[in-house]
């Protein structure tokens, strides 16, 4: 953080900001980690209790607050699993919902870009696979489907004993009733989407997550999505060849 003097416009460009309010007093924003159609993610420090966290800021845009909260965050509040990202706090301020969660330095995509050679060690790939499957199995045992397995939603940190893998971003997750339900097929990234979803099925099962696991492992091995394509037809053509 700069301590030198400068104009207000210079300070605005140097330091990312969240909306004004109580959140400004509680959390100090140090970096923008990412942004997209569904909101922004910031690296923050908690000035009250200490610690560094990731904070997701999601514009409500007239959405039902309770519905938004229930869909993505209620499952996480009930979860205590070593391979699923831990949710610390959820609150609404002005026209945004804020989610404070544990911070891990890399998602799988950036980790592979920086440390691709690590997965050449069989034990590292085995450890990654075991941890990811443990997280997915936990979801399925609790009868909900993640539905958005892709490298950007798998977080990683390195420790002396090896990598720690955590499944994140449950915005597309849904409860799963044995025997099927009326589920939306057009949700996750096309190149990681299971064939039955691409074909428009609304009664798919937790098997779509296992397809996602396979696609993620293929990404690690070939450093690219296994079935790239801009259209459903192109992706299906790659799958069935």
Short mmCIF file of the C-alpha atoms (twelve columns), coordinates in Angstrom:
data_MODEL
# 
_entry.id   MODEL 
# 
loop_
_atom_site.group_PDB 
_atom_site.id 
_atom_site.type_symbol 
_atom_site.label_atom_id 
_atom_site.label_alt_id 
_atom_site.label_comp_id 
_atom_site.label_asym_id 
_atom_site.label_seq_id 
_atom_site.Cartn_x 
_atom_site.Cartn_y 
_atom_site.Cartn_z 
_atom_site.pdbx_PDB_model_num 
ATOM 1   C CA . UNK A 1   0.000   0.000   0.000   1 
ATOM 2   C CA . UNK A 2   1.386   3.386   -0.973  1 
ATOM 3   C CA . UNK A 3   2.101   5.851   1.829   1 
ATOM 4   C CA . UNK A 4   3.157   8.697   -0.387  1 
ATOM 5   C CA . UNK A 5   1.016   11.697  -1.254  1 
ATOM 6   C CA . UNK A 6   -1.087  11.760  -4.387  1 
ATOM 7   C CA . UNK A 7   -4.323  12.942  -5.872  1 
ATOM 8   C CA . UNK A 8   -7.683  11.363  -5.071  1 
ATOM 9   C CA . UNK A 9   -7.870  9.928   -8.589  1 
ATOM 10  C CA . UNK A 10  -4.430  8.330   -8.190  1 
ATOM 11  C CA . UNK A 11  -5.454  6.728   -4.888  1 
ATOM 12  C CA . UNK A 12  -8.626  5.383   -6.485  1 
ATOM 13  C CA . UNK A 13  -6.663  3.660   -9.228  1 
ATOM 14  C CA . UNK A 14  -4.084  2.256   -6.819  1 
ATOM 15  C CA . UNK A 15  -6.413  0.736   -4.246  1 
ATOM 16  C CA . UNK A 16  -9.532  -1.328  -5.042  1 
ATOM 17  C CA . UNK A 17  -12.662 -0.347  -3.183  1 
ATOM 18  C CA . UNK A 18  -15.885 -1.899  -2.013  1 
ATOM 19  C CA . UNK A 19  -19.097 0.009   -1.359  1 
ATOM 20  C CA . UNK A 20  -19.229 2.413   1.555   1 
ATOM 21  C CA . UNK A 21  -20.774 1.274   4.830   1 
ATOM 22  C CA . UNK A 22  -19.974 -0.991  7.744   1 
ATOM 23  C CA . UNK A 23  -18.003 -3.302  5.492   1 
ATOM 24  C CA . UNK A 24  -15.450 -0.566  4.848   1 
ATOM 25  C CA . UNK A 25  -14.668 -0.336  8.559   1 
ATOM 26  C CA . UNK A 26  -14.413 -4.104  9.079   1 
ATOM 27  C CA . UNK A 27  -12.448 -5.226  6.013   1 
ATOM 28  C CA . UNK A 28  -9.386  -3.729  4.403   1 
ATOM 29  C CA . UNK A 29  -9.245  -4.502  0.689   1 
ATOM 30  C CA . UNK A 30  -5.745  -5.190  -0.606  1 
ATOM 31  C CA . UNK A 31  -6.267  -6.684  -4.050  1 
ATOM 32  C CA . UNK A 32  -8.845  -7.534  -6.693  1 
ATOM 33  C CA . UNK A 33  -8.611  -11.284 -7.252  1 
ATOM 34  C CA . UNK A 34  -11.083 -11.453 -10.118 1 
ATOM 35  C CA . UNK A 35  -14.346 -10.213 -11.565 1 
ATOM 36  C CA . UNK A 36  -17.011 -11.437 -13.924 1 
ATOM 37  C CA . UNK A 37  -20.700 -11.472 -14.737 1 
ATOM 38  C CA . UNK A 38  -21.598 -12.720 -11.262 1 
ATOM 39  C CA . UNK A 39  -19.586 -10.180 -9.265  1 
ATOM 40  C CA . UNK A 40  -16.089 -9.470  -7.997  1 
ATOM 41  C CA . UNK A 41  -13.719 -11.218 -5.598  1 
ATOM 42  C CA . UNK A 42  -11.368 -9.270  -3.330  1 
ATOM 43  C CA . UNK A 43  -8.485  -10.171 -1.065  1 
ATOM 44  C CA . UNK A 44  -9.265  -8.609  2.320   1 
ATOM 45  C CA . UNK A 45  -7.906  -8.480  5.845   1 
ATOM 46  C CA . UNK A 46  -10.260 -8.548  8.822   1 
ATOM 47  C CA . UNK A 47  -9.381  -5.532  10.966  1 
ATOM 48  C CA . UNK A 48  -11.441 -6.852  13.886  1 
ATOM 49  C CA . UNK A 49  -10.284 -10.454 14.233  1 
ATOM 50  C CA . UNK A 50  -7.261  -10.534 11.946  1 
ATOM 51  C CA . UNK A 51  -6.692  -12.959 9.128   1 
ATOM 52  C CA . UNK A 52  -6.721  -12.798 5.356   1 
ATOM 53  C CA . UNK A 53  -9.805  -13.871 3.427   1 
ATOM 54  C CA . UNK A 54  -11.398 -13.820 0.006   1 
ATOM 55  C CA . UNK A 55  -14.556 -11.714 -0.199  1 
ATOM 56  C CA . UNK A 56  -17.070 -12.212 -2.993  1 
ATOM 57  C CA . UNK A 57  -19.259 -9.199  -3.827  1 
ATOM 58  C CA . UNK A 58  -22.400 -10.066 -5.790  1 
ATOM 59  C CA . UNK A 59  -24.825 -7.411  -7.087  1 
ATOM 60  C CA . UNK A 60  -28.406 -8.315  -6.230  1 
ATOM 61  C CA . UNK A 61  -29.928 -6.410  -9.165  1 
ATOM 62  C CA . UNK A 62  -33.414 -6.751  -7.730  1 
ATOM 63  C CA . UNK A 63  -32.985 -10.455 -6.971  1 
ATOM 64  C CA . UNK A 64  -34.645 -11.988 -3.962  1 
ATOM 65  C CA . UNK A 65  -32.090 -11.744 -1.152  1 
ATOM 66  C CA . UNK A 66  -33.254 -14.849 0.655   1 
ATOM 67  C CA . UNK A 67  -33.316 -16.843 -2.569  1 
ATOM 68  C CA . UNK A 68  -29.825 -15.707 -3.511  1 
ATOM 69  C CA . UNK A 69  -28.540 -16.590 -0.061  1 
ATOM 70  C CA . UNK A 70  -30.170 -20.012 -0.015  1 
ATOM 71  C CA . UNK A 71  -29.033 -21.054 -3.465  1 
ATOM 72  C CA . UNK A 72  -25.294 -20.595 -3.134  1 
ATOM 73  C CA . UNK A 73  -24.445 -20.117 0.493   1 
ATOM 74  C CA . UNK A 74  -26.758 -22.154 2.692   1 
ATOM 75  C CA . UNK A 75  -25.092 -25.420 1.626   1 
ATOM 76  C CA . UNK A 76  -21.651 -24.007 2.423   1 
ATOM 77  C CA . UNK A 77  -22.682 -22.853 5.892   1 
ATOM 78  C CA . UNK A 78  -23.563 -26.439 6.783   1 
ATOM 79  C CA . UNK A 79  -20.408 -27.974 5.319   1 
ATOM 80  C CA . UNK A 80  -17.348 -28.902 7.339   1 
ATOM 81  C CA . UNK A 81  -15.022 -30.831 5.081   1 
ATOM 82  C CA . UNK A 82  -11.252 -30.454 4.642   1 
ATOM 83  C CA . UNK A 83  -11.534 -30.305 0.855   1 
ATOM 84  C CA . UNK A 84  -14.378 -27.797 0.564   1 
ATOM 85  C CA . UNK A 85  -13.732 -24.080 0.977   1 
ATOM 86  C CA . UNK A 86  -14.880 -22.796 4.365   1 
ATOM 87  C CA . UNK A 87  -17.479 -20.040 4.503   1 
ATOM 88  C CA . UNK A 88  -16.784 -17.505 7.257   1 
ATOM 89  C CA . UNK A 89  -19.574 -14.958 6.935   1 
ATOM 90  C CA . UNK A 90  -22.452 -13.900 4.673   1 
ATOM 91  C CA . UNK A 91  -24.150 -10.515 4.861   1 
ATOM 92  C CA . UNK A 92  -26.091 -8.040  2.753   1 
ATOM 93  C CA . UNK A 93  -25.287 -4.350  2.497   1 
ATOM 94  C CA . UNK A 94  -26.919 -1.855  0.147   1 
ATOM 95  C CA . UNK A 95  -27.548 -3.739  -3.119  1 
ATOM 96  C CA . UNK A 96  -24.857 -6.381  -2.682  1 
ATOM 97  C CA . UNK A 97  -24.450 -9.698  -0.949  1 
ATOM 98  C CA . UNK A 98  -20.988 -10.287 0.507   1 
ATOM 99  C CA . UNK A 99  -19.453 -13.692 1.158   1 
ATOM 100 C CA . UNK A 100 -16.293 -13.967 3.251   1 
ATOM 101 C CA . UNK A 101 -14.448 -17.261 2.839   1 
ATOM 102 C CA . UNK A 102 -11.040 -18.749 3.396   1 
ATOM 103 C CA . UNK A 103 -8.391  -17.628 0.938   1 
ATOM 104 C CA . UNK A 104 -6.248  -19.976 -1.117  1 
ATOM 105 C CA . UNK A 105 -3.636  -18.501 -3.406  1 
ATOM 106 C CA . UNK A 106 -4.328  -20.429 -6.608  1 
ATOM 107 C CA . UNK A 107 -7.179  -21.872 -8.557  1 
ATOM 108 C CA . UNK A 108 -6.225  -24.960 -10.547 1 
ATOM 109 C CA . UNK A 109 -5.913  -23.052 -13.815 1 
ATOM 110 C CA . UNK A 110 -3.351  -20.564 -12.499 1 
ATOM 111 C CA . UNK A 111 -1.596  -23.262 -10.458 1 
ATOM 112 C CA . UNK A 112 -1.053  -25.398 -13.551 1 
ATOM 113 C CA . UNK A 113 0.201   -22.367 -15.469 1 
ATOM 114 C CA . UNK A 114 2.818   -21.698 -12.778 1 
ATOM 115 C CA . UNK A 115 3.592   -25.227 -11.553 1 
ATOM 116 C CA . UNK A 116 2.720   -27.620 -14.385 1 
ATOM 117 C CA . UNK A 117 5.732   -29.809 -13.621 1 
ATOM 118 C CA . UNK A 118 4.372   -30.654 -10.160 1 
ATOM 119 C CA . UNK A 119 1.734   -32.920 -11.672 1 
ATOM 120 C CA . UNK A 120 4.448   -34.915 -13.417 1 
ATOM 121 C CA . UNK A 121 5.043   -36.479 -9.997  1 
ATOM 122 C CA . UNK A 122 2.546   -39.373 -9.722  1 
ATOM 123 C CA . UNK A 123 2.027   -38.912 -5.980  1 
ATOM 124 C CA . UNK A 124 1.005   -35.268 -6.493  1 
ATOM 125 C CA . UNK A 125 -1.579  -36.191 -9.121  1 
ATOM 126 C CA . UNK A 126 -2.812  -39.039 -6.913  1 
ATOM 127 C CA . UNK A 127 -3.168  -36.700 -3.928  1 
ATOM 128 C CA . UNK A 128 -5.026  -34.114 -6.022  1 
ATOM 129 C CA . UNK A 129 -7.436  -36.719 -7.381  1 
ATOM 130 C CA . UNK A 130 -8.111  -38.224 -3.971  1 
ATOM 131 C CA . UNK A 131 -8.882  -34.834 -2.404  1 
ATOM 132 C CA . UNK A 132 -11.139 -33.719 -5.249  1 
ATOM 133 C CA . UNK A 133 -13.050 -37.002 -5.195  1 
ATOM 134 C CA . UNK A 134 -13.422 -36.730 -1.423  1 
ATOM 135 C CA . UNK A 135 -15.069 -33.308 -1.803  1 
ATOM 136 C CA . UNK A 136 -17.383 -34.465 -4.594  1 
ATOM 137 C CA . UNK A 137 -18.309 -37.630 -2.691  1 
ATOM 138 C CA . UNK A 138 -19.222 -35.519 0.347   1 
ATOM 139 C CA . UNK A 139 -21.535 -33.389 -1.794  1 
ATOM 140 C CA . UNK A 140 -23.260 -36.440 -3.217  1 
ATOM 141 C CA . UNK A 141 -23.617 -38.127 0.175   1 
ATOM 142 C CA . UNK A 142 -25.440 -34.977 1.282   1 
ATOM 143 C CA . UNK A 143 -27.607 -35.161 -1.839  1 
ATOM 144 C CA . UNK A 144 -26.571 -32.113 -3.773  1 
ATOM 145 C CA . UNK A 145 -24.759 -31.744 -7.078  1 
ATOM 146 C CA . UNK A 146 -22.051 -29.141 -7.581  1 
ATOM 147 C CA . UNK A 147 -22.746 -28.889 -11.356 1 
ATOM 148 C CA . UNK A 148 -19.866 -26.528 -12.117 1 
ATOM 149 C CA . UNK A 149 -16.661 -28.521 -11.835 1 
ATOM 150 C CA . UNK A 150 -13.910 -26.730 -13.744 1 
ATOM 151 C CA . UNK A 151 -10.324 -25.606 -12.998 1 
ATOM 152 C CA . UNK A 152 -11.393 -22.119 -11.888 1 
ATOM 153 C CA . UNK A 153 -13.586 -23.597 -9.129  1 
ATOM 154 C CA . UNK A 154 -10.882 -25.773 -7.585  1 
ATOM 155 C CA . UNK A 155 -8.586  -23.931 -5.189  1 
ATOM 156 C CA . UNK A 156 -5.077  -24.971 -4.181  1 
ATOM 157 C CA . UNK A 157 -2.465  -24.054 -1.627  1 
ATOM 158 C CA . UNK A 158 0.970   -25.545 -1.091  1 
ATOM 159 C CA . UNK A 159 2.290   -26.812 2.223   1 
ATOM 160 C CA . UNK A 160 5.458   -28.665 3.138   1 
ATOM 161 C CA . UNK A 161 3.611   -31.977 3.106   1 
ATOM 162 C CA . UNK A 162 2.095   -31.307 -0.331  1 
ATOM 163 C CA . UNK A 163 -0.833  -29.577 -2.007  1 
ATOM 164 C CA . UNK A 164 -4.195  -28.913 -0.355  1 
ATOM 165 C CA . UNK A 165 -7.186  -29.042 -2.705  1 
ATOM 166 C CA . UNK A 166 -10.549 -27.394 -2.000  1 
ATOM 167 C CA . UNK A 167 -13.740 -27.310 -4.042  1 
ATOM 168 C CA . UNK A 168 -15.302 -23.836 -4.274  1 
ATOM 169 C CA . UNK A 169 -18.105 -21.800 -5.862  1 
ATOM 170 C CA . UNK A 170 -21.403 -23.509 -5.163  1 
ATOM 171 C CA . UNK A 171 -23.467 -20.957 -7.074  1 
ATOM 172 C CA . UNK A 172 -24.782 -23.607 -9.458  1 
ATOM 173 C CA . UNK A 173 -25.248 -26.386 -6.890  1 
ATOM 174 C CA . UNK A 174 -28.673 -27.941 -6.422  1 
ATOM 175 C CA . UNK A 175 -30.256 -30.507 -4.197  1 
ATOM 176 C CA . UNK A 176 -30.554 -33.865 -5.904  1 
ATOM 177 C CA . UNK A 177 -33.478 -36.213 -5.372  1 
ATOM 178 C CA . UNK A 178 -32.864 -39.840 -6.320  1 
ATOM 179 C CA . UNK A 179 -34.834 -40.500 -9.459  1 
ATOM 180 C CA . UNK A 180 -34.277 -37.074 -11.007 1 
ATOM 181 C CA . UNK A 181 -35.633 -33.553 -10.804 1 
ATOM 182 C CA . UNK A 182 -36.377 -30.639 -13.116 1 
ATOM 183 C CA . UNK A 183 -32.826 -29.288 -13.418 1 
ATOM 184 C CA . UNK A 184 -31.456 -26.646 -15.776 1 
ATOM 185 C CA . UNK A 185 -28.988 -28.081 -18.312 1 
ATOM 186 C CA . UNK A 186 -27.293 -24.840 -19.465 1 
ATOM 187 C CA . UNK A 187 -25.248 -23.923 -16.425 1 
ATOM 188 C CA . UNK A 188 -21.539 -24.758 -16.320 1 
ATOM 189 C CA . UNK A 189 -18.772 -24.062 -18.837 1 
ATOM 190 C CA . UNK A 190 -19.627 -25.778 -22.115 1 
ATOM 191 C CA . UNK A 191 -16.308 -27.607 -22.501 1 
ATOM 192 C CA . UNK A 192 -16.758 -29.224 -19.051 1 
ATOM 193 C CA . UNK A 193 -20.464 -29.983 -19.440 1 
ATOM 194 C CA . UNK A 194 -21.639 -33.602 -19.395 1 
ATOM 195 C CA . UNK A 195 -23.183 -34.948 -22.636 1 
ATOM 196 C CA . UNK A 196 -26.642 -35.403 -21.118 1 
ATOM 197 C CA . UNK A 197 -26.651 -31.740 -20.101 1 
ATOM 198 C CA . UNK A 198 -25.547 -30.605 -23.558 1 
ATOM 199 C CA . UNK A 199 -28.359 -32.694 -25.039 1 
ATOM 200 C CA . UNK A 200 -30.870 -30.855 -22.847 1 
ATOM 201 C CA . UNK A 201 -31.738 -33.418 -20.177 1 
ATOM 202 C CA . UNK A 202 -33.451 -32.009 -17.086 1 
ATOM 203 C CA . UNK A 203 -33.349 -35.261 -15.114 1 
ATOM 204 C CA . UNK A 204 -29.598 -35.807 -14.880 1 
ATOM 205 C CA . UNK A 205 -27.966 -37.086 -11.710 1 
ATOM 206 C CA . UNK A 206 -24.767 -36.639 -9.727  1 
ATOM 207 C CA . UNK A 207 -22.996 -38.464 -12.568 1 
ATOM 208 C CA . UNK A 208 -22.525 -35.056 -14.233 1 
ATOM 209 C CA . UNK A 209 -20.066 -34.153 -11.484 1 
ATOM 210 C CA . UNK A 210 -18.045 -37.283 -12.191 1 
ATOM 211 C CA . UNK A 211 -17.856 -36.228 -15.831 1 
ATOM 212 C CA . UNK A 212 -16.542 -32.901 -14.588 1 
ATOM 213 C CA . UNK A 213 -13.887 -34.642 -12.477 1 
ATOM 214 C CA . UNK A 214 -12.708 -36.528 -15.549 1 
ATOM 215 C CA . UNK A 215 -12.532 -33.314 -17.580 1 
ATOM 216 C CA . UNK A 216 -10.529 -31.595 -14.835 1 
ATOM 217 C CA . UNK A 217 -8.004  -34.455 -14.733 1 
ATOM 218 C CA . UNK A 218 -7.722  -34.330 -18.523 1 
ATOM 219 C CA . UNK A 219 -7.061  -30.586 -18.269 1 
ATOM 220 C CA . UNK A 220 -4.135  -31.258 -15.919 1 
ATOM 221 C CA . UNK A 221 -2.614  -33.818 -18.275 1 
ATOM 222 C CA . UNK A 222 -3.009  -31.888 -21.536 1 
ATOM 223 C CA . UNK A 223 -3.072  -28.298 -20.199 1 
ATOM 224 C CA . UNK A 224 -6.314  -27.570 -22.018 1 
ATOM 225 C CA . UNK A 225 -9.997  -28.407 -21.865 1 
ATOM 226 C CA . UNK A 226 -10.499 -31.960 -23.157 1 
ATOM 227 C CA . UNK A 227 -13.410 -31.047 -25.451 1 
ATOM 228 C CA . UNK A 228 -12.993 -27.412 -26.529 1 
ATOM 229 C CA . UNK A 229 -15.613 -25.804 -28.694 1 
ATOM 230 C CA . UNK A 230 -17.680 -22.671 -29.085 1 
ATOM 231 C CA . UNK A 231 -20.947 -24.501 -29.728 1 
ATOM 232 C CA . UNK A 232 -22.772 -27.499 -28.297 1 
ATOM 233 C CA . UNK A 233 -22.393 -29.289 -31.627 1 
ATOM 234 C CA . UNK A 234 -18.606 -28.792 -31.641 1 
ATOM 235 C CA . UNK A 235 -18.225 -30.098 -28.084 1 
ATOM 236 C CA . UNK A 236 -20.465 -33.112 -28.724 1 
ATOM 237 C CA . UNK A 237 -18.543 -33.853 -31.907 1 
ATOM 238 C CA . UNK A 238 -15.328 -33.959 -29.880 1 
ATOM 239 C CA . UNK A 239 -16.877 -36.186 -27.213 1 
ATOM 240 C CA . UNK A 240 -18.265 -38.779 -29.617 1 
ATOM 241 C CA . UNK A 241 -15.279 -38.989 -31.947 1 
# 
